[in-house]
Amino acid sequence: MTPATAIVDDRALAASFDLRHLTPGFYADPYPLYRALRAHEPVKRMPDGSLFLTRYADVQAVYRDPKLFSSDKKVEFRPKYGDSPLYEHHTTSLVFNDPPLHTRVRRLIAGALTARAIAAMEPDLVRLVDGLLDRAETRGELDLIGDFAAAIPVEIIGNLLAVPHDERGALRDWSLAILGALEPVPTEAQLQRGNDAVRDFVAYLQGLVAQRRRAPGDPQHDVLTRLIAGEGGEQLSEAELLQNCIFILNAGHETTTNLIGNGLVTLSEWPDERAALLREPELIGTAVEECLRFESSNQLGNRMTMADTQIGGVEVARGTPVTLCIGAANRDPAQFADPDRFDIRRDPNRHLAFAFGIHQCAGLSLARLEARVAIGRFVRRFPGYRVSGTPTRGGRARFRGFAAVPVARA
């Protein structure tokens, strides 16, 4: 293919893109499309009138201005979900709200995720990871996701909310069902599963909250106790309390599972980088940052314009939905040299995997700790691991990861 032909093909690819009609190829590898959009239509107008942003500078500019670009989804989500448990959940949770609700809830959660609190979690996290690796060592092959990556954040979040160990079995399925309904065009089956999951989770949490009211935990480590108690005389309503407990599970579960799974698969595909990590285990911190950039767990964010404005030189009317393509921004050559190369020494690495500004992920330090421990200890225990079959993608546009990855230890 000549350079001129490639440009024509990329321009046609960008012109035909519609977030509401995605191809199997997109789910397998969206990065060629992202590259075409950045080059030819970086502020892409969708057929429904919304915008799709793929340049780092544009995405960051939207994150910088939460007053102009609102996170409140009440208007946008009403036609998508109707009067349903999913609508109540998503329009009450931290991530899809503006101040003051966002500020109140974030302050309470962040207070339980201080540097000291997270450091105190590390010994138990190491024991959890080592136990999973011990079990994996007894088998020749394991599912990297179900047997390892997904088991870690569910336990960590279960600990944060002090969910009894024998009651954690449903947490992952509830989270997957609720987040699955966030896809750009959810199916009726996805909506049904999501609504059922919210109902079941709320019913479970009502009992857990009642128990915690009778016997509060340590507010320095128990997020649920902090949310119940409030702060500075302010307390959450019952609905705000329950829905933000669900948000804590959702925010920390699939994204961290994907970070660990994506990271280990990517290291297997870049053997020189894995070898460098084995020789220099102190690189695990920058390796995790590169995993976050290279295969961002959360690929898409959304905002709504609150006034007429411009984005990247394009006039945008008030009330325009805007999709922020984090996955594309994190491969923008204007920000990252040789962006399609996986480089565990990359520095600086100012990726947007945790968003930016007031909505930057409140649990980012915990997610980084989980990834450093999980990826670092897996690579050291099984230095010759390899993907031994065809991985199954999660089938999501918003959340990029795997549902299953067969791995042989050596």
C-alpha positions, 0 to 999 in steps of 0.5 A: 500500500502506498502512503497516498493510498493509506491516507485515503483509506484512513480518511474513509475509515474516519469518515465512516466511524459511528460509535453506535455501530461498531465492528468486531474489528474495533473491539479487537483493535481500536487503535488504527481507527483512533489513529485515523480519527486523530489525523483526519477528524479529531473532533468527530461529529457523530450522526446523532450530533454528539462529538468524539474527541481523540487528541490529547490536548482536546481531551485534557482541555475538557477535563480542565473545565468541569463547569463548562463540560458537565458530568451530570447525566440526568438529561443524557441518561433519561432516554437511554434508561428511562425510569429504572434502577440503572437510571437511579444508580448512574445519576446518583453516583459520584462519577456522573455528577457535578459538585456539590454531590461529587465533592461531598462523596469524593471527600468521604471516599478519599478520606479512607484512601490516604497514603497511610491507609493504602500502605497498610493494605499492602501486606494483606494484598501481597498475601492474597496475590501469593495465595493466588499464585500458589494455587496457579502453580499447582496447575499447568494452565490457568485463566489469567482473568478468572483465576487471578486478575479479577480475584484481586480487586473484588477482595480489596473492595470487599475489604474496604466495604467490610463485606463478609468473605462468604458474601462476596461471590455475587460482587463481580457479576453485579459489577459486570452487569451494571457496567455492561449497560453503560455501553454506547448502545446496550442491548435489551438483555444488557439493560435487563441484567443491569437493572436486575443487578442494581436491584439485587445489590441495593437489597444486599447493601440495605442489610449491610448498612443496617448492620454497620449502623448497629456496629460501626467499623474503623472510619479510617479504613472502612469506607462504608462507615465513613459514608454512613457517618458523613463529615462536617455535619453533612450526611448522604441520603440513603439513596446516595449512600447505597448507590455510591457503595455500588459505584465504589465496587464498579469503579475499582473492580473492572478497571483494575481487573483490566489493568492487571490482565492487559498488563500481563498480556502486553508484557507477553507480547513484548518479550524484551520489555518483560525481560527488562522487568525481570532484570530490573524489578524496580521498573515495576512502577513505570511499567504499570504506568505504561500499561495504563497508557498503552491499553487503557482500562477505561477507554471512553468518558462523557461530558455535556457542554453547558454553554456554546463553546469551541473544542479544537477550533470547532464550534460546539453548541450548548447541550452537545454530548461529548465523548472523550476517547482516553484510549486515543489520547493516550496514543497521541504522538503529539504527547507521547513519542513513538506512542505505539511502542510499549516502553516500560521506561517511558518518562514522562508518562502523563497519561489520562487513564485515571482522567484528570482534574476534579474527576481524577480517579479517587482510588488511583493510588490503590489501583497502582498498588494492586497492579504493582503487586499483582503484575510484579509478583506474577512475572517473577513467579512465572517468568516464562508464562505465555498465552496458550490459547485464544483470549476472549475479549470483554466485548466492551467499547468503554472498558477494554480488557479480557473476559478470559485468557488461557495462560501456561506457566512456562 
